[in-house]
């Protein structure tokens, strides 16, 4: 068996197991949203969302790109990994202490006494998560995608069960932190059990300095992305208060599900592929476009249908008391197809070692997002959601132009990935206008979802990656039929 064939089977198997794991994760997340939103109040979610940017910023410093440096490096020694491990542990301990010390300032800033204790207690998350990035990176480097998927399933199911139990027992925002801690602990235990590597008592700065420099560029981009994802919460909480933020946060979490549960895990499979094919431009381009076309065909039709029928979606998933989130969700989910494609572009930067270019883009994008949100906040949560959509639409062509410079993937390749967005959007809006008024609720939503996916299927014939996806799907189905086990009485 050739190395390439065995490697290809590992990647293909990894994609399959990742898809199953994320399906379970999405079901757990949506189940949690549906149940918890009917028990906790918008104010509870508002308090948790106030603490989230502060805790999230602290988490950015607990892993400054070390995991990406390990995955993309051609060779990595045990001393290097051990040195990075101890550096990460020290950083996490320091960050946790700082988080506890600044927690009273959070209550002062938000003018809410409940935020400070929540921020201080959340330092436990950073301590619990400390070993996770490097162990996860080692599993990724060794292409153990199936193992990672099993750990994802165990942690997401545990988080769902513990959070729901805590919601019924505590009935406050503290239940969300309890669930997050349970998810983190199970994940770390799983990583350390599966990957038998253990750190040595060694620290050699000279050996890890290049990896830290690479990780620094990735980290700056990550921090810039963090700002774009959280400055809206901070502004809304400060100007409009916790209840408005609660409505916005629930709409945002619904929108963010595809990005969090599909794009990020699939990147775990794609990054090693891109890193190993970067010396072969055509294979590199084909791998990227095939992955992203698949993600677009899988996610975008459903997101667009939910955006067009936002009132039905919010009512079904969150309940009647969250009706104010519907227009917010409509604008945010309209931006999701743009985000879905744009979120994959950094994979090209990271796999080709261009962390500096990625860093510069992150800083530019962050600055423009801040300006947009500073304007949008005057119109409340709906204004912020509109600013999110307009900003993402305006930045996309600039990002595609930057990413196509000296890269195998062209500007036209990026643009063609959005054919599915345009066609599905047109199909859903047209169908929504033509459907009778009597067709409402779940029936309306399911009708638009079906129409959107049919339109997406037709779109696949319009692009090279789409046609290849259809050929692959057809081949898989035929192989399944041909290789179907015979009944016992027919076996020789």
N, C-alpha and C positions, 0 to 999 in steps of 0.2 A: 504494500500500500504506500503511495507517495505521501510525503509530508503535506503537500498542498491539498490532496484529497481528504486526509484526516483532519486537517485544519478547517477546510470548508465544511465538513460534517459537524465539527464542533460549533462553528459559528451558526450554521443552520439550526442545529439542535438548541443552541442558546437562544436564538430568536423565538423558537417555538415555546420553550419553557418560560422565557420572559413574558411572552404574550399571555400565557396561562396565569402566571403570577400576577400580572397587572390587571387581568380581568377580575381575579379574586380581590385584588387591592381596591379596584374601582367599586366593586360591589360592596366591600366593607366600608369604604369612604362614603358612598352614597347612602348606605344604610344608616351610618352614623349621622349624616346630615339630616336625613328624614326623621329619625327618632329624636335626636338631641334637640333639633330646632323646635320641636313641639313641646319640649319641657323647659329648656332654658329660654331666657328672655333676650330681646335685642340688647338690653343693657349688659347682660352677662357676656355676650359675644363682643360687645364694645370694649369692656374692660380687658378681656383677653387680647383683643386686637391692639389695644394701647400698649400692652407689654410686649407684644410680638416683635415690633421693629427693634427695640432695645436688645432683647434676647437674641434675635436674629443677627444683629450686627456683631454681638459678642461671638456668636457661632462662626461668623466669617473668619475670625482671627484664630479659631482653634484648628484650622487646617488651611494653610496658605498655599494651596495648589500642590501639596506633596503627592497626593494620590495620582494626579495627572502626570506629574514628573516620573513617577514609578512606571506607569502604564506605557508612556511613550518612549522611555529610554531603551536603547538597544541592549544594553547590559546594565545590570545593577547587582552590587555585591551585598553580602549579609551585613557587613560593617556599615554600609550606606543606609540600609533599611533600619538597622538598630539606632543609628545616629538620628535619623529622622523621627523614629518612634519616641525617643527620649526628649527630643526637642518639642514634639507635639504635646507630650504629657506635661512638660513644664509650662508651655503656653496655656494649656487648658486650666491648670491650677491657678496661674496668674490671672487669667481672664475671669474665672469664677470669683476670685477674691475681689477684683475690681467691680464686678457686677453687684456684689453684695454691698460694697461701699457706696456706689452711686444710686442704689435703689431709692433712697429717700428723695433724690432729685426728680425721679420719675413722677412721684406723687405731686411734687410741687409744680412741675411743668404742666401736667394734665389737670391740675386742680382736683385730684381724685385720690383719696387716701388708700383705696384698695389696690392701686397699681404697684406701689412700692414693694409691699410684701410678696406680691406675685412675681415681680422681677427678681427679688432676692432668692426666693425658693427655686426659681427656674435655673439658677446656677448649678443645681444638681444635674440638669440635663447636659450641661457642658462637660461636667466631670464624668458622667456615665458614658458619654459619646467619645471620649478621648481616644481609645484604641481603635475605634471603628474605621476611620478613613484609610489607614495603612493596611489593615487586614483585608478590607474590601478591595483595595487596589491590588494586593497580591493575588486574590482570587480572580480578579479581572485580568491581570497580566498572564495568568496561567490558563485563561479561557475556561474557567470553571463556572460558566454561566448557569448551568443547571443547579449547582449548589447555591449560588446567589439567589436564584429564583425561589428555591425552597425556603431559604432564610427570610426572603421578602414575604412569602405566604405566611410563615409562622408569626412574624412580627406584626403584620397587618391584622391577622385574625385575633391575635392576643390583644392588640391595641383596641380593636372594635369591642371585644367582650369586656375588657376592663373599663373602657370609657363609658359604655352603656350602663354597666353596673354602678360606676361612680356617679353618673348623671342621676340615676334613680335614688341613690343613697344620699348624695351631697346636695344635688339640685342647685349648683352654682358653677361659676367659671373654674373653680378648683378641679372639677371633674375632668376638664380638658387637659390640665397639666398632669393629672394622675395617669390618664391614658397615654400621653406623650412619653412619660417616663417608662411605662410598661413596654411600649413599642421599642424604645431605645435599648432597654436592658436586654430584651429578647434578641434583638438584632446583634448586639455586641457579643453576647454569649454564643450565638450561632456562628458569627464570623471567626471567633477565636477557637471554637471547637472544630470547625471545618478546615481551617488553615493552621496546620500544626506548627508553623514557625513561631519561635519565641525570641524576644530581643536579648541581645548580649549586653553586658555592662561595658559599653564602649561608646565614645563620642568623638568623631573625627570631622571637624568642620571643613577642612580642605577637600575631603571626598564628597561632601554634599553641597558645597557652595554653588556649583553649576545647576544642580537640581533646585536649590532654593531660589536662584535667580529666575529660572524658568517658571517655577511655581509663583514667584512674585508677580510676574505679568498676568498669569491666570487669576491670581488673587485680586489684583487691582480691578480686573474686568468683573470678577465676581462681586466685589464690593460696589462697583458702579451699578451693576445689575440689581443688587440689593437695594440701593437707593431708589431706583426706578420702581421697585416693587413695594416700597414701604413709605415713601414720602407722602403718598396720597392718604394713608392712614393717619399719619402724624398731623397733617394739615386739617383733615376733617375732624379729628378728635379735638384739636385745639380751637377750631373756629365754630364747629357745629355741635360738638359734644358726643357722648358715648352712644346714645340711641341711634343717631344718624350714622355713625360709624358702624354700628351693629348691622343696619340694613345693607350698607355698602359691603361690609366684610362677608356677609353670607352670599351676596351676589358674586363677589370676587372669587370666593372659594368654589362656587359652582363652575364659574368660567375656568378656573385654574386647574380643575381636575384633569383634563386631557394633557396639559403640559406637564403636570407633576407625575402623573401615573403612566404616561406613555412615552413622551419624548425623553425624559431623563433616563429611565431604565433602558430604552433602546439605544441611547447614546453609549451606554456601558458595553453593548455589543458592537456598535459601529466603530468606536474609537480605535480599538486594537486592529480592526480591519483596515481602516484608513492609514494607521501608522505603519502597517506592514506593506501597503501597496503604494506608498507615496513616491517610490522610484519608478512606478509604472503609471503614467498619467491617465491612460485610457481606462485601466482597471479601477483606478482611484475615482475617476469621474463616474463610471458606471456604478460602483458600489454606493457612492453618496446619493446619486439620483434615484437609484432603485429603492434604497431605504426611505428616502424622504417622500417619494411618490407613494410608497405603501402607507406611510403614516398619514399623508394627506387624504388618500382614498378611504382610509379607515375612520378618521376622526372628523374631518371638515364637514362632510354632509350632515352628520348628526348635530354638530355644533350650530350650523347655519339654520337648520330646522328649529332648533330650540330657541335661537335668537329671534326668528320671525314669530314664533308662538311663545314669547317670553312669559306672558301672564299665565298661560296654561302650565308651562314648565315650573315656574316658581310655586304656583298653587299646588301642583302635584307633589313636588319634592319637599317644600318647606311648610306648606300649610297657609291658611287664610291670613294669619296675623302678619305675614311677611309680604303682603301685596305691594308695599312701597318699594320692595327690592326689584320688581319686575322691569321698570324702565331702565334701572341701573344695569341689570343683567343683560338687557337687550343690547346696549351699547358695548358692554365689556365682551360679550360673546361674539359680537360683530368683529371685534379686534382679534379674536382668538385665531382665525385662519392666518392672519398676518404674523402674529406671534409664533405660531406653530412652525412656519417656514423660517422665520428670522432666528428662532432659538437653535436651529441646526447649523447656522453659519459658523458659530464659534468652533464647532467640531472640526471644520476645515482649518481654522487657525491653529488649534491645539495639535492636530495630527501632523501638521507640516512644520511645527516648531515656531510659529509666528505669534508668540505670546505678546510681543510688543505691539504689533498691529491690532491685535484683539484688545489690548489695554487702551490704546488710543481711541478705538471705536467706543468702548465702554464709557470712557470719560465724556466723549461728545454726546452720546445718547443720554447719559445721566443728566447732563446740563440742560438738554432740550426738554427732557421729561419734567424737570423741576420747573422750568419756565411755563410749560403747558399746564401743570397742576396748579401753579400759583395763580394762573388766570381762571382755570376751571373752578376753583374752590368758591368763588363768588356765587356760583349757581348751585352750590351744595353737592350732594352725592351724584346726582345726574350729570352735573357739569363736569365733575371729575372723570366720570365714565366716558363722556364725550371727548374730553381732552386725551384720554387714553387711546381712543380709536383714531382720532385725527393725527396725533403724534406718531403712532405706529405706521399709519399709511404714508405720512410724509417722509419718514426715515427709511422706509424699505428700499426705494430705488438707490439711495445713497449707500446703504449697506451692500446691496447687490453689486454696485459698481466697485466698491472697495474690495469685496471678496473675490471678484472675478479678475482682479489685476494679478497677472503672473500666476494664475491658477488654472487647472484643467477645466474647472466648471465655469461656464461663461454666463454673462448677464442674461442672455436669452434662455439658458437652462433654468435659471432662477425664475424668470418671468413665466415660463411655461408651467412651472409647478403650481401657479395660481389659476390655471385654466379651470380646475375643479372648483375653486372658490367662486369664480364669476358665474359659471354655468349653474352650479347648485343654488347660488343666491338668486339668480333670475328665475329658476324653476320654482323655488319656494315662495318668493314674493308673488309670482303670477298665480300659483296654486292657492295661496292664501287669500288673494283678492277674488278668485273665482269660486271658492268653496262657499256653500250656502251658510247663512248665519246659524242655522240649526246644527251644523257640524261644529261642535265646540268641545272643550275639555280634552280628555285623553284621546278621543277619536280624531280630533283636529290635529293634535300633536303627532300621533302615530301616522296619520295620513301624510303629513309634511315630511316626516322622517323617511317614509317609504319612497316618496317622490324624489327626495334629495339623493338617496342612495342609488336609485335607478338612473338619475342624471349623472351621478359620479361614475357609474359603470360605463355609460356611453362615452364619457370623456376619456376613459383610458385608451380608447382607440386613436386619440388625437396626438399622442406623444410616444416617443420611443420607449421611455421607462414604463409608461402605462401599458403599452403592448407587450413588453417583456414580462410585466407582472401578470398579465392575463395568461401568457404562455406558461409561466411557472405554475400558476394556479391550476391551469388545465392539466399540466403534466403531473402535478401532485395528485389530483383527483383520479386521473387515469391509472397512476401507479397504485393508488389505494384500491381501486377496483380490481386491477390485475393481480395484486399481491394479497387479496383478501383470502384468509385461511379457508381451506376446503372443509366441508363437513367431515367428521371422523370416519364415516363409512366410505368416503371417497379416497381416503389417504391410502397410499401403498403400504 
